[in-house]
Each structure stands twice: as structure tokens, then as C-alpha cells.
Amino acid sequence: MTEEIKQTLIAKYMATQHPDFLFTVDAWFYKTAEEKVADGSAVWLCSDENGNDTTRPMTLEEASMFTFEQHDLIYTDGNIAVTEYEHCFAFWSVNDNGRCIGGNLWEPGQWWLDNESIKQIKEYAAHKWDDRKDIIKFEF
């Protein structure tokens, strides 16, 4: 993915944030753009001149736009995370290497959070209750 495409994506999502936005996290598809083009899974769904559904193969550059997404983290307890991307929600298993466990647009196991995002989520969750005086903390 070119830096220009990445910066365009970042600018787009920074403009419309969820009210519970915490920070952004990076999600990656389990296949690279090269793999998607090579195996034929990178296609556009479109209609022909008669209105019939058809597909058109993506170029490598087009496919690269669909292997990375920057999501808005809106909830985490350190074990799971909930993100928003284009007004759709995704659910992630933080302790299972950031594996996507479902969502409006994402099949479980096909998307993963990167290691830096997992680290940020765990650090945030470890300290999120520190300043809450209304929570009773129990030691076991």
C-alpha cells in the first residue's frame, strides 16, 4: 500500500469518529494483495451493460486498498476489542493474536490486528480503571 493511500484512509476516518473513540488500530487481511490477485479472490462486483451481475479482476494496486484498514477502537476490556470502520462494527480477540471474531463486514479469522495495536490495547486496558473512584476493586 502506498503511503498516499494510507494517509487518505487515515484522513477519512479521523473526520467521522464514534463518540466513544479511544484511538485507532491497524487491521490486516490474512492474504497480501499479491496473494489475492494471484488466486483470483480480488474482484470487483459489478453489472454488465444488461444489468446482470458480473465480476472484474482487480489490479494489484486496487487489491492493496483492501488488505489494510484503520479502525477506531471504541471499547476494550483487554480480552476483547470492539472497533468501528465505515460505520460498521468488528469484534476482536485481543488474547488470540488480535484475530477478528466477527462483525458486520468481516468473516472470523480473515482479519488480524497488528502487534503494535494489540500492545496499545493491552496497555490501555491495564490502566483504564486506575482513576475510577466509583469502582470497587477486589483483590483475589
C-alpha positions as CSV (number, residue, x, y, z in Angstrom):
1,M,0.0,0.0,0.0
2,T,1.4,3.4,-0.9
3,E,1.8,6.0,1.7
4,E,-0.6,8.3,-0.2
5,I,-3.4,5.7,0.0
6,K,-2.7,5.1,3.7
7,Q,-2.8,8.8,4.5
8,T,-6.0,9.2,2.6
9,L,-7.6,6.4,4.6
10,I,-6.4,7.9,7.9
11,A,-7.8,11.4,7.0
12,K,-11.1,9.9,6.0
13,Y,-11.6,8.2,9.4
14,M,-10.3,11.0,11.5
15,A,-13.2,13.1,10.1
16,T,-16.0,10.9,11.4
17,Q,-15.2,9.4,14.8
18,H,-17.5,7.5,17.1
19,P,-18.4,9.3,20.4
20,D,-16.6,6.6,22.4
21,F,-13.5,6.7,20.2
22,L,-10.3,5.8,22.1
23,F,-7.6,5.5,19.4
24,T,-7.0,4.0,16.0
25,V,-5.8,0.4,15.5
26,D,-4.5,-1.2,12.3
27,A,-6.2,-4.3,10.9
28,W,-4.7,-6.5,8.1
29,F,-6.3,-9.1,5.9
30,Y,-4.8,-12.6,6.1
31,K,-3.7,-12.5,2.5
32,T,-1.4,-10.0,0.8
33,A,-2.6,-8.1,-2.2
34,E,-0.3,-10.2,-4.4
35,E,-1.9,-13.4,-3.0
36,K,-5.4,-12.1,-3.6
37,V,-4.6,-11.2,-7.2
38,A,-2.8,-14.5,-7.9
39,D,-5.6,-16.7,-6.5
40,G,-8.4,-14.7,-8.2
41,S,-10.1,-13.6,-5.0
42,A,-9.5,-9.9,-5.7
43,V,-12.5,-9.0,-7.8
44,W,-14.9,-6.1,-8.2
45,L,-18.6,-7.0,-8.1
46,C,-20.3,-5.0,-10.9
47,S,-23.1,-5.2,-13.5
48,D,-22.7,-5.6,-17.3
49,E,-24.5,-3.5,-19.9
50,N,-27.6,-5.6,-19.4
51,G,-27.7,-5.2,-15.7
52,N,-26.5,-8.7,-15.0
53,D,-24.2,-9.3,-12.0
54,T,-20.6,-9.9,-13.0
55,T,-17.1,-9.5,-11.7
56,R,-13.9,-7.9,-12.9
57,P,-10.4,-8.7,-11.6
58,M,-8.7,-6.1,-9.5
59,T,-5.3,-4.7,-10.3
60,L,-2.6,-5.2,-7.7
61,E,-2.9,-1.5,-6.7
62,E,-6.7,-1.9,-6.3
63,A,-6.3,-5.1,-4.3
64,S,-3.8,-3.4,-2.0
65,M,-6.6,-1.0,-0.8
66,F,-8.5,-4.0,0.6
67,T,-5.7,-5.6,2.7
68,F,-5.3,-2.8,5.3
69,E,-7.9,-0.9,7.4
70,Q,-7.5,1.6,10.2
71,H,-10.3,1.0,12.7
72,D,-11.5,3.2,15.6
73,L,-11.3,1.4,18.9
74,I,-14.4,2.2,20.9
75,Y,-14.3,-0.5,23.6
76,T,-11.9,-2.9,25.2
77,D,-11.5,-4.8,28.4
78,G,-8.1,-6.2,27.4
79,N,-9.6,-9.5,26.3
80,I,-11.9,-8.4,23.5
81,A,-12.0,-5.2,21.5
82,V,-14.8,-3.5,19.6
83,T,-13.9,-1.3,16.6
84,E,-15.8,0.8,14.1
85,Y,-14.9,1.1,10.5
86,E,-17.1,2.9,8.0
87,H,-20.0,2.9,10.5
88,C,-19.7,-0.9,10.9
89,F,-18.5,-2.8,13.9
90,A,-15.9,-5.5,14.3
91,F,-15.1,-7.7,17.3
92,W,-11.5,-8.9,18.1
93,S,-10.0,-11.4,20.4
94,V,-7.0,-9.5,21.8
95,N,-5.6,-12.5,23.5
96,D,-5.8,-14.7,20.3
97,N,-3.2,-12.6,18.5
98,G,-5.8,-9.9,17.6
99,R,-7.9,-12.3,15.5
100,C,-11.2,-10.9,14.2
101,I,-14.1,-12.9,15.7
102,G,-16.9,-11.3,13.7
103,G,-18.6,-8.1,12.7
104,N,-20.8,-6.6,10.0
105,L,-18.3,-6.9,7.2
106,W,-15.6,-9.3,8.5
107,E,-15.5,-13.1,8.4
108,P,-14.0,-14.5,11.6
109,G,-10.3,-15.3,11.2
110,Q,-9.7,-13.3,8.0
111,W,-8.5,-10.1,9.6
112,W,-6.0,-9.5,12.3
113,L,-4.9,-6.6,14.4
114,D,-1.2,-5.8,14.1
115,N,1.2,-6.3,17.1
116,E,1.5,-2.6,17.9
117,S,-2.3,-2.3,18.1
118,I,-2.5,-5.3,20.4
119,K,0.1,-3.8,22.6
120,Q,-1.7,-0.4,22.8
121,I,-5.0,-2.1,23.6
122,K,-3.4,-4.2,26.4
123,E,-1.7,-1.1,27.9
124,Y,-4.9,0.9,27.8
125,A,-6.9,-1.8,29.4
126,A,-4.4,-2.4,32.1
127,H,-4.7,1.3,33.2
128,K,-8.3,2.2,32.3
129,W,-9.7,1.7,35.8
130,D,-6.9,3.4,37.7
131,D,-8.6,6.7,38.0
132,R,-12.2,5.4,38.7
133,K,-13.1,6.1,42.3
134,D,-16.6,4.8,41.9
135,I,-15.4,1.2,41.1
136,I,-14.8,-1.2,44.0
137,K,-11.7,-3.2,43.3
138,F,-11.4,-6.7,44.7
139,E,-8.1,-8.5,45.2
140,F,-8.1,-12.2,45.0
